[in-house]
Amino acid sequence: MLKLIFIFSWLCLRSPNSYGKLLNSLVDSAILDSQHLEFTQLALNVTKRYIGPRTNTLVIMELCTFFCRKEKWIHQAMLEMFLQNIETDFNVQLDFERPDERPWDYNLFLVDSFRAFERLLDSIPPTDKEREYYFFILLTWTLPDRDTLEHQIIIIFENCKRLNVRNVVLMHNYYYDSFIAFYTYEAYSPYYCRNEIVPEIINRYENGKLANDILFPNRSQNFHGCALTVSAHLIEPLMTFAGDIHNKLHVQELHRVGGIEGDILKLVAETMNLHLKFRFPRKPNEHRMYANASKSFKDLKDSRVQIAIGGLSPLLPDSHKFTYSFAYHTTPAVFVVRKGLLVGPLQLLLDPLKTSTWIMILVLLVIITGLITFLVCLKKPKIRNFILGPRNKYPIRNMLMSFLGYSLPHALLPMRNFARFLLMSWLILTFELRNAYQGKMFDSLRLAKRLPIPGGVAELIDRDYKILAPMYTEFYPSNKTRIVRNTFRALQMVNRSKKRLTTMAILDYFMNYNMKNFHSSTLTYVDENIYTYQCVMFFKKHSMLPASFNKKLKLLYDAGITTHIAQRNVQWKKGKKNDPIPSSDVRVITNQNLYGLYVVCGSLYLMAAFAFILELAAHHFRGLKRFMDCFH
């Protein structure tokens, strides 16, 4: 006895903190029997070894409902041992029926029965945050009835399943067993597939050793052939089905499902040993982007399916009511315009010369006409005859005729050298202009002249493009928006119209349209993207599936496999660039090319006919005759 007192005194002087921990442990050991002491020490070591490296905070929740006079002291002693022996870098949050609004992922429950566990779960407030929970449950049930114990464990696991918590380990030391058992359940087991919960022992502590170096088993990558029902929203090329969706035999044949997302889903199902059953929304419309998206969401909400897929994005309405997966495929949303939009018929006649050249010619004609008019109004015949020539009675008409290339009569040629010099200079100038215009006009008529593709939304608006969209948007004026909800119909309208129309589509859908209508499509897309469209799978809120699917999808995405699947389903080279039509593409001149010339000639003929009618009427009306004489 004196020797023991001496040892304690030496420890107190040597290290007061170590003495305090040892003294408290001895006090707790006095409350806990050997069985509970070993149970508590094992739980502490397992927590520090397997949970500590994976999180910085552990939530501990404790409750007692049966035999609480004794169990309460046992629970309190176990909690004190936890708090005294956990290292300083490992945070512990104690919750006594008042949990935090945002509980941590790793939770330790110290309960004596399933009723205590139920009460603790009911006290956790609901949250919209998606978390992958890990429950480590210490069950201190003491009644020596194995059937009752199994019933307790099954009910606890059923409550975990109700909350969609898949990572659950329950630790218990049965009264008659010589080992401490670690129980868990598998929602997708080889035999039950969520139909029945069967607890199984995954680890045991016996003779001072753990049978397996594991706490939470990794079962998220193997579904043991269990079936999941998928609501597939058909939209090419993301999700396709080569068959009749109303034929049950066709629906059961997995090889008929294709497309970018269909192939990715089948690959994920194959690697996770998962069987897929497909359900397609009624009255599918592949030409409308989101026609059946709401029906897929309704299937998910009504628990008819576990997964919704097919061109679905977090940008869709009501997407916040569900959980979505990792974005395994992205495609830009773009403006689609017609690449082969020809310039106007009248513009074809003006196009050979630049606008500045036409302005210069017009200014020159105005100046010359003004000078001639000034000389005529000056009423000095010598000056007029010296500059214009004595026999040039109609100088403005002769000037325009020579400008258009008509020859002048020999009698109108001037006699003096100065007037001849002016005429020769004018003929040389008009000769060069006419030949330059005729040469470029030949190219303009034989080659199809296209309008340049706009570079972005600002250029579309400036050029007065009308957009065909399923709804009004903030980035495009409402007065230039026309509501067309069917994407396929909008693309057809843009392709067939000769007006300046544009529409919106995701690039994958547009490229698939161009590939299918290769001989008739003249569509291309604007280089500026509207936004990036993310393709995801949708699950019910707090589902068990997203954690497993996200790990596999991220692995496939990082390896470039999803990108390879996308390139295999969509031919990106066709129509991707706004390539100009090559100069070697010489076409036969048609009436459509000469339409502008016909319009100009017809207008001149109408003007001549109108002038002829006025000439005839001038013989009967003196006022009209004086008016017409002013133009001669």
JONORDA-V277119 format. One record per residue. N is the residue number from 0. RES is the residue in three letters. PHI is phi in whole degrees, -180 to 180 (* if undefined). D_CENTER is the distance of its C-alpha to the mean C-alpha in Angstrom with 2 decimals. Layout:
N|RES|PHI|D_CENTER / N|RES|PHI|D_CENTER
This chain:
0|MET|*|77.87 / 1|LEU|-64|78.94 / 2|LYS|-65|76.88 / 3|LEU|-67|73.72 / 4|ILE|-63|74.38 / 5|PHE|-64|74.87 / 6|ILE|-65|71.53 / 7|PHE|-64|69.69 / 8|SER|-65|71.57 / 9|TRP|-65|70.67 / 10|LEU|-66|66.95 / 11|CYS|-65|67.09 / 12|LEU|-72|68.65 / 13|ARG|-73|66.48 / 14|SER|-152|63.04 / 15|PRO|-61|62.83 / 16|ASN|-68|59.07 / 17|SER|-63|59.51 / 18|TYR|-65|62.48 / 19|GLY|-65|60.52 / 20|LYS|-64|57.75 / 21|LEU|-67|60.36 / 22|LEU|-65|62.38 / 23|ASN|-65|59.40 / 24|SER|-64|58.46 / 25|LEU|-68|62.04 / 26|VAL|-66|61.96 / 27|ASP|-63|58.77 / 28|SER|-67|60.41 / 29|ALA|-68|63.32 / 30|ILE|-80|61.07 / 31|LEU|-87|59.05 / 32|ASP|-78|60.90 / 33|SER|-61|60.43 / 34|GLN|-68|57.88 / 35|HIS|-69|55.64 / 36|LEU|-65|56.17 / 37|GLU|-63|54.99 / 38|PHE|-61|52.02 / 39|THR|-67|51.03 / 40|GLN|-63|51.50 / 41|LEU|-66|49.37 / 42|ALA|-61|46.55 / 43|LEU|-65|46.79 / 44|ASN|-66|46.75 / 45|VAL|-65|43.83 / 46|THR|-64|41.82 / 47|LYS|-68|42.60 / 48|ARG|-84|41.97 / 49|TYR|-107|38.80 / 50|ILE|-100|37.07 / 51|GLY|-53|38.17 / 52|PRO|-69|36.29 / 53|ARG|-102|32.97 / 54|THR|-155|32.96 / 55|ASN|-107|34.84 / 56|THR|-143|35.53 / 57|LEU|-121|36.97 / 58|VAL|-92|37.43 / 59|ILE|-111|40.81 / 60|MET|-124|41.66 / 61|GLU|-131|45.19 / 62|LEU|-161|47.00 / 63|CYS|-128|50.20 / 64|THR|-125|51.24 / 65|PHE|-121|54.23 / 66|PHE|50|57.39 / 67|CYS|-71|55.96 / 68|ARG|-62|59.34 / 69|LYS|-92|59.21 / 70|GLU|-64|55.51 / 71|LYS|-63|54.66 / 72|TRP|-66|56.91 / 73|ILE|-65|55.41 / 74|HIS|-62|51.84 / 75|GLN|-64|52.95 / 76|ALA|-66|54.63 / 77|MET|-65|51.58 / 78|LEU|-64|49.34 / 79|GLU|-64|51.92 / 80|MET|-65|51.99 / 81|PHE|-62|48.20 / 82|LEU|-69|48.24 / 83|GLN|-78|51.21 / 84|ASN|-110|50.02 / 85|ILE|-77|46.30 / 86|GLU|-66|45.77 / 87|THR|-69|45.03 / 88|ASP|-85|41.55 / 89|PHE|-115|40.40 / 90|ASN|-83|39.61 / 91|VAL|-125|40.64 / 92|GLN|-115|39.67 / 93|LEU|-92|42.20 / 94|ASP|-124|41.23 / 95|PHE|-116|44.03 / 96|GLU|63|42.43 / 97|ARG|-135|40.55 / 98|PRO|-72|37.36 / 99|ASP|-69|34.86 / 100|GLU|-68|31.93 / 101|ARG|-125|29.57 / 102|PRO|-65|31.37 / 103|TRP|-78|30.95 / 104|ASP|-71|29.69 / 105|TYR|-99|33.18 / 106|ASN|-130|35.79 / 107|LEU|-112|39.45 / 108|PHE|-110|41.36 / 109|LEU|-112|45.17 / 110|VAL|-133|46.40 / 111|ASP|-107|49.51 / 112|SER|-164|48.13 / 113|PHE|-69|45.16 / 114|ARG|-67|46.04 / 115|ALA|-64|45.64 / 116|PHE|-64|42.25 / 117|GLU|-61|41.16 / 118|ARG|-64|42.33 / 119|LEU|-68|40.41 / 120|LEU|-65|37.16 / 121|ASP|-67|37.74 / 122|SER|-81|38.22 / 123|ILE|-74|34.76 / 124|PRO|-70|32.75 / 125|PRO|-67|29.43 / 126|THR|-143|26.30 / 127|ASP|-87|22.59 / 128|LYS|-71|22.07 / 129|GLU|-92|21.06 / 130|ARG|-135|23.85 / 131|GLU|-100|25.40 / 132|TYR|-78|29.01 / 133|TYR|-127|32.11 / 134|PHE|-107|35.33 / 135|PHE|-113|38.71 / 136|ILE|-107|41.38 / 137|LEU|-103|45.08 / 138|LEU|-101|47.15 / 139|THR|-105|50.78 / 140|TRP|-60|52.02 / 141|THR|-113|55.73 / 142|LEU|-70|57.15 / 143|PRO|-84|58.46 / 144|ASP|-117|57.04 / 145|ARG|-66|54.52 / 146|ASP|-63|53.37 / 147|THR|-65|52.71 / 148|LEU|-62|50.81 / 149|GLU|-62|48.55 / 150|HIS|-64|48.00 / 151|GLN|-61|47.02 / 152|ILE|-65|44.51 / 153|ILE|-63|42.95 / 154|ILE|-65|42.51 / 155|ILE|-61|40.94 / 156|PHE|-67|38.42 / 157|GLU|-64|37.73 / 158|ASN|-67|36.88 / 159|CYS|-65|34.50 / 160|LYS|-65|32.86 / 161|ARG|-61|32.67 / 162|LEU|-91|30.61 / 163|ASN|59|28.49 / 164|VAL|-100|30.01 / 165|ARG|-95|30.37 / 166|ASN|-91|31.91 / 167|VAL|-132|35.40 / 168|VAL|-131|38.77 / 169|LEU|-112|42.01 / 170|MET|-111|45.16 / 171|HIS|-153|48.59 / 172|ASN|-114|52.16 / 173|TYR|-69|54.04 / 174|TYR|-60|57.65 / 175|TYR|-95|59.27 / 176|ASP|-88|56.86 / 177|SER|-95|57.67 / 178|PHE|-138|54.05 / 179|ILE|-101|51.04 / 180|ALA|-102|48.19 / 181|PHE|-114|44.41 / 182|TYR|-105|42.72 / 183|THR|-152|39.14 / 184|TYR|-137|37.43 / 185|GLU|-122|34.71 / 186|ALA|-66|32.43 / 187|TYR|-119|31.82 / 188|SER|-89|35.27 / 189|PRO|-64|36.75 / 190|TYR|-116|38.91 / 191|TYR|-114|37.47 / 192|CYS|51|33.65 / 193|ARG|73|33.50 / 194|ASN|-81|36.48 / 195|GLU|-151|39.00 / 196|ILE|-96|39.16 / 197|VAL|-125|41.61 / 198|PRO|-65|42.28 / 199|GLU|-139|43.02 / 200|ILE|-87|44.61 / 201|ILE|-101|42.44 / 202|ASN|-158|44.80 / 203|ARG|-149|48.30 / 204|TYR|-112|50.52 / 205|GLU|-148|54.04 / 206|ASN|58|56.92 / 207|GLY|78|54.99 / 208|LYS|-137|52.04 / 209|LEU|-88|48.55 / 210|ALA|-66|48.21 / 211|ASN|-131|44.61 / 212|ASP|-86|42.91 / 213|ILE|-161|39.94 / 214|LEU|-118|39.05 / 215|PHE|-99|35.57 / 216|PRO|-71|35.06 / 217|ASN|-91|31.75 / 218|ARG|-115|31.09 / 219|SER|-76|27.33 / 220|GLN|-104|27.02 / 221|ASN|-139|29.49 / 222|PHE|-102|29.34 / 223|HIS|55|32.65 / 224|GLY|76|31.62 / 225|CYS|-69|30.68 / 226|ALA|-101|28.61 / 227|LEU|-123|25.32 / 228|THR|-95|24.29 / 229|VAL|-119|20.77 / 230|SER|-92|19.48 / 231|ALA|-102|17.64 / 232|HIS|-90|15.67 / 233|LEU|-73|16.57 / 234|ILE|-156|14.20 / 235|GLU|-73|15.10 / 236|PRO|-96|14.42 / 237|LEU|-74|12.15 / 238|MET|-139|15.04 / 239|THR|-130|18.51 / 240|PHE|-143|22.02 / 241|ALA|-92|25.13 / 242|GLY|169|27.63 / 243|ASP|-96|28.70 / 244|ILE|-71|26.76 / 245|HIS|-89|30.01 / 246|ASN|-92|32.00 / 247|LYS|-62|32.27 / 248|LEU|-67|33.32 / 249|HIS|-65|30.28 / 250|VAL|-64|27.92 / 251|GLN|-78|29.74 / 252|GLU|-89|29.32 / 253|LEU|-68|26.35 / 254|HIS|-68|26.49 / 255|ARG|-76|25.43 / 256|VAL|-82|21.90 / 257|GLY|-147|19.70 / 258|GLY|91|16.46 / 259|ILE|-62|13.97 / 260|GLU|-72|13.26 / 261|GLY|-63|16.86 / 262|ASP|-68|18.36 / 263|ILE|-65|16.56 / 264|LEU|-64|17.74 / 265|LYS|-65|21.19 / 266|LEU|-67|21.48 / 267|VAL|-63|20.74 / 268|ALA|-63|23.24 / 269|GLU|-69|25.77 / 270|THR|-74|25.73 / 271|MET|-103|26.09 / 272|ASN|55|28.77 / 273|LEU|-123|26.91 / 274|HIS|-101|27.66 / 275|LEU|-108|25.05 / 276|LYS|-121|25.92 / 277|PHE|-103|23.62 / 278|ARG|-132|23.65 / 279|PHE|-107|22.17 / 280|PRO|-58|21.91 / 281|ARG|-66|24.88 / 282|LYS|50|24.97 / 283|PRO|-67|21.78 / 284|ASN|-133|20.47 / 285|GLU|-70|18.35 / 286|HIS|-86|18.27 / 287|ARG|-112|16.51 / 288|MET|-58|12.79 / 289|TYR|-121|13.14 / 290|ALA|-63|16.91 / 291|ASN|-113|17.43 / 292|ALA|-63|14.60 / 293|SER|-65|17.24 / 294|LYS|-70|19.79 / 295|SER|-66|17.89 / 296|PHE|-64|17.64 / 297|LYS|-68|21.32 / 298|ASP|-59|22.28 / 299|LEU|-69|20.82 / 300|LYS|-66|22.60 / 301|ASP|-84|25.82 / 302|SER|62|25.79 / 303|ARG|-77|26.06 / 304|VAL|-135|23.32 / 305|GLN|-105|22.10 / 306|ILE|-138|18.57 / 307|ALA|-122|16.02 / 308|ILE|-151|13.56 / 309|GLY|119|12.20 / 310|GLY|67|8.82 / 311|LEU|-94|8.56 / 312|SER|-139|6.09 / 313|PRO|-62|7.92 / 314|LEU|-79|7.51 / 315|LEU|-73|9.87 / 316|PRO|-61|13.56 / 317|ASP|68|15.71 / 318|SER|-69|13.10 / 319|HIS|-70|15.30 / 320|LYS|-82|18.15 / 321|PHE|-130|16.94 / 322|THR|-101|16.15 / 323|TYR|-118|12.96 / 324|SER|-87|13.10 / 325|PHE|-62|12.11 / 326|ALA|-74|8.66 / 327|TYR|-89|10.43 / 328|HIS|-151|8.17 / 329|THR|-125|5.49 / 330|THR|-147|5.81 / 331|PRO|-76|6.45 / 332|ALA|-91|7.25 / 333|VAL|-130|11.02 / 334|PHE|-88|14.38 / 335|VAL|-109|16.59 / 336|VAL|-132|20.34 / 337|ARG|-87|23.47 / 338|LYS|-78|24.77 / 339|GLY|-94|28.29 / 340|LEU|-73|29.07 / 341|LEU|-77|32.77 / 342|VAL|-71|34.56 / 343|GLY|-64|36.96 / 344|PRO|-63|40.43 / 345|LEU|-74|42.31 / 346|GLN|-67|40.05 / 347|LEU|-60|41.02 / 348|LEU|-74|44.62 / 349|LEU|-93|43.72 / 350|ASP|-67|41.19 / 351|PRO|-58|43.83 / 352|LEU|-114|44.90 / 353|LYS|-70|42.93 / 354|THR|-62|42.95 / 355|SER|-64|45.25 / 356|THR|-68|47.68 / 357|TRP|-63|47.88 / 358|ILE|-64|48.55 / 359|MET|-62|51.27 / 360|ILE|-62|52.91 / 361|LEU|-64|52.85 / 362|VAL|-63|54.34 / 363|LEU|-63|57.02 / 364|LEU|-65|58.01 / 365|VAL|-66|58.26 / 366|ILE|-64|60.43 / 367|ILE|-65|62.73 / 368|THR|-62|63.06 / 369|GLY|-64|63.91 / 370|LEU|-66|66.55 / 371|ILE|-63|68.13 / 372|THR|-63|68.29 / 373|PHE|-64|69.84 / 374|LEU|-66|72.49 / 375|VAL|-68|73.32 / 376|CYS|-75|73.63 / 377|LEU|-68|75.70 / 378|LYS|58|78.60 / 379|LYS|-123|80.14 / 380|PRO|-58|80.87 / 381|LYS|-66|81.84 / 382|ILE|-68|78.55 / 383|ARG|-64|76.55 / 384|ASN|-67|78.54 / 385|PHE|-69|78.31 / 386|ILE|-91|74.50 / 387|LEU|-98|73.57 / 388|GLY|103|76.69 / 389|PRO|-73|79.57 / 390|ARG|-97|78.57 / 391|ASN|-91|74.88 / 392|LYS|-78|75.10 / 393|TYR|-123|71.37 / 394|PRO|-67|69.60 / 395|ILE|-68|66.14 / 396|ARG|-65|66.06 / 397|ASN|-66|67.32 / 398|MET|-64|64.76 / 399|LEU|-69|61.87 / 400|MET|-65|63.42 / 401|SER|-68|63.77 / 402|PHE|-64|60.20 / 403|LEU|-83|58.96 / 404|GLY|101|61.23 / 405|TYR|-80|64.18 / 406|SER|-81|67.62 / 407|LEU|-94|70.20 / 408|PRO|-61|73.79 / 409|HIS|-63|76.42 / 410|ALA|-69|78.39 / 411|LEU|-88|75.57 / 412|LEU|-68|75.47 / 413|PRO|-70|76.79 / 414|MET|-95|80.18 / 415|ARG|-91|79.67 / 416|ASN|-68|77.84 / 417|PHE|-64|75.61 / 418|ALA|-66|74.24 / 419|ARG|-65|73.84 / 420|PHE|-62|71.92 / 421|LEU|-64|69.50 / 422|LEU|-65|69.04 / 423|MET|-64|68.47 / 424|SER|-62|65.81 / 425|TRP|-64|64.02 / 426|LEU|-65|64.17 / 427|ILE|-64|62.76 / 428|LEU|-63|59.85 / 429|THR|-68|58.99 / 430|PHE|-64|59.45 / 431|GLU|-66|56.81 / 432|LEU|-65|54.35 / 433|ARG|-64|54.90 / 434|ASN|-67|54.51 / 435|ALA|-64|51.33 / 436|TYR|-67|49.83 / 437|GLN|-67|50.99 / 438|GLY|-66|49.67 / 439|LYS|-72|46.13 / 440|MET|-65|46.33 / 441|PHE|-61|47.02 / 442|ASP|-65|43.77 / 443|SER|-66|41.88 / 444|LEU|-82|43.22 / 445|ARG|-84|42.91 / 446|LEU|-104|39.36 / 447|ALA|-72|36.44 / 448|LYS|-87|35.33 / 449|ARG|-110|31.62 / 450|LEU|-74|29.94 / 451|PRO|-66|27.83 / 452|ILE|-75|24.03 / 453|PRO|-61|22.74 / 454|GLY|-92|21.10 / 455|GLY|-173|18.79 / 456|VAL|-67|18.47 / 457|ALA|-64|21.86 / 458|GLU|-70|23.56 / 459|LEU|-62|22.22 / 460|ILE|-67|23.74 / 461|ASP|-64|26.90 / 462|ARG|-88|27.48 / 463|ASP|64|27.22 / 464|TYR|-79|24.36 / 465|LYS|-92|23.70 / 466|ILE|-101|20.14 / 467|LEU|-102|19.58 / 468|ALA|-131|16.85 / 469|PRO|-73|16.48 / 470|MET|-160|17.26 / 471|TYR|-74|18.60 / 472|THR|-122|16.42 / 473|GLU|-80|17.68 / 474|PHE|-91|17.03 / 475|TYR|-135|19.11 / 476|PRO|-59|22.70 / 477|SER|-69|23.43 / 478|ASN|-74|26.55 / 479|LYS|-112|24.63 / 480|THR|-114|22.15 / 481|ARG|-123|23.02 / 482|ILE|-78|21.42 / 483|VAL|-136|20.55 / 484|ARG|-81|18.44 / 485|ASN|-88|18.67 / 486|THR|-65|16.18 / 487|PHE|-63|18.67 / 488|ARG|-64|21.50 / 489|ALA|-64|19.88 / 490|LEU|-64|19.46 / 491|GLN|-64|23.07 / 492|MET|-65|24.35 / 493|VAL|-66|22.97 / 494|ASN|-69|24.39 / 495|ARG|-92|27.78 / 496|SER|-81|28.34 / 497|LYS|-98|30.33 / 498|LYS|-86|29.20 / 499|ARG|-87|26.55 / 500|LEU|-120|23.50 / 501|THR|-143|19.77 / 502|THR|-148|16.74 / 503|MET|-110|12.94 / 504|ALA|-162|10.95 / 505|ILE|-73|8.05 / 506|LEU|-62|10.10 / 507|ASP|-61|10.78 / 508|TYR|-65|12.16 / 509|PHE|-66|14.08 / 510|MET|-65|15.55 / 511|ASN|-66|16.67 / 512|TYR|-63|18.29 / 513|ASN|-64|20.09 / 514|MET|-68|21.25 / 515|LYS|-76|22.72 / 516|ASN|-114|24.29 / 517|PHE|-62|25.40 / 518|HIS|-83|28.83 / 519|SER|-114|27.96 / 520|SER|-82|24.62 / 521|THR|-122|25.00 / 522|LEU|-94|21.40 / 523|THR|-143|19.50 / 524|TYR|-125|16.65 / 525|VAL|-77|17.03 / 526|ASP|-64|16.56 / 527|GLU|-76|14.95 / 528|ASN|-81|11.14 / 529|ILE|-81|10.10 / 530|TYR|-164|7.00 / 531|THR|-98|4.33 / 532|TYR|-93|1.02 / 533|GLN|-100|2.94 / 534|CYS|-95|5.89 / 535|VAL|-138|8.86 / 536|MET|-98|12.40 / 537|PHE|-112|14.13 / 538|PHE|-131|17.75 / 539|LYS|-69|20.43 / 540|LYS|-59|21.08 / 541|HIS|59|23.06 / 542|SER|-74|22.90 / 543|MET|-75|24.57 / 544|LEU|-77|21.94 / 545|PRO|-56|18.95 / 546|ALA|-61|21.22 / 547|SER|-68|22.31 / 548|PHE|-69|19.02 / 549|ASN|-64|17.33 / 550|LYS|-62|20.28 / 551|LYS|-71|20.12 / 552|LEU|-66|16.38 / 553|LYS|-65|16.68 / 554|LEU|-63|19.82 / 555|LEU|-68|18.38 / 556|TYR|-68|15.46 / 557|ASP|-65|18.09 / 558|ALA|-80|20.40 / 559|GLY|80|18.13 / 560|ILE|-73|18.59 / 561|THR|-65|15.00 / 562|THR|-65|14.71 / 563|HIS|-63|18.03 / 564|ILE|-64|17.03 / 565|ALA|-64|14.13 / 566|GLN|-68|16.74 / 567|ARG|-72|19.25 / 568|ASN|-92|17.45 / 569|VAL|-128|16.35 / 570|GLN|-89|18.96 / 571|TRP|-73|17.34 / 572|LYS|-73|20.77 / 573|LYS|-77|21.48 / 574|GLY|75|20.73 / 575|LYS|-75|18.56 / 576|LYS|-101|21.10 / 577|ASN|-90|22.98 / 578|ASP|-72|26.29 / 579|PRO|-71|29.41 / 580|ILE|-70|31.84 / 581|PRO|-64|34.59 / 582|SER|-68|38.05 / 583|SER|-76|39.59 / 584|ASP|-82|37.96 / 585|VAL|-82|41.17 / 586|ARG|-115|41.19 / 587|VAL|-71|44.17 / 588|ILE|-73|44.87 / 589|THR|-114|44.43 / 590|ASN|-60|45.38 / 591|GLN|-66|41.81 / 592|ASN|-66|42.26 / 593|LEU|-95|45.57 / 594|TYR|-62|44.41 / 595|GLY|-63|44.62 / 596|LEU|-64|48.14 / 597|TYR|-62|49.18 / 598|VAL|-65|48.02 / 599|VAL|-66|50.00 / 600|CYS|-63|53.10 / 601|GLY|-61|53.05 / 602|SER|-65|52.84 / 603|LEU|-65|55.80 / 604|TYR|-63|57.80 / 605|LEU|-64|57.24 / 606|MET|-64|58.40 / 607|ALA|-66|61.45 / 608|ALA|-64|62.31 / 609|PHE|-65|62.03 / 610|ALA|-65|64.29 / 611|PHE|-65|66.79 / 612|ILE|-65|66.98 / 613|LEU|-65|67.64 / 614|GLU|-62|70.38 / 615|LEU|-65|72.07 / 616|ALA|-71|71.88 / 617|ALA|-67|73.31 / 618|HIS|-69|76.66 / 619|HIS|-108|77.05 / 620|PHE|-129|75.61 / 621|ARG|-66|77.15 / 622|GLY|-62|74.42 / 623|LEU|-68|71.76 / 624|LYS|-66|74.01 / 625|ARG|-64|74.28 / 626|PHE|-66|70.46 / 627|MET|-71|69.97 / 628|ASP|-64|72.64 / 629|CYS|-66|70.57 / 630|PHE|-95|67.98 / 631|HIS|-84|70.58
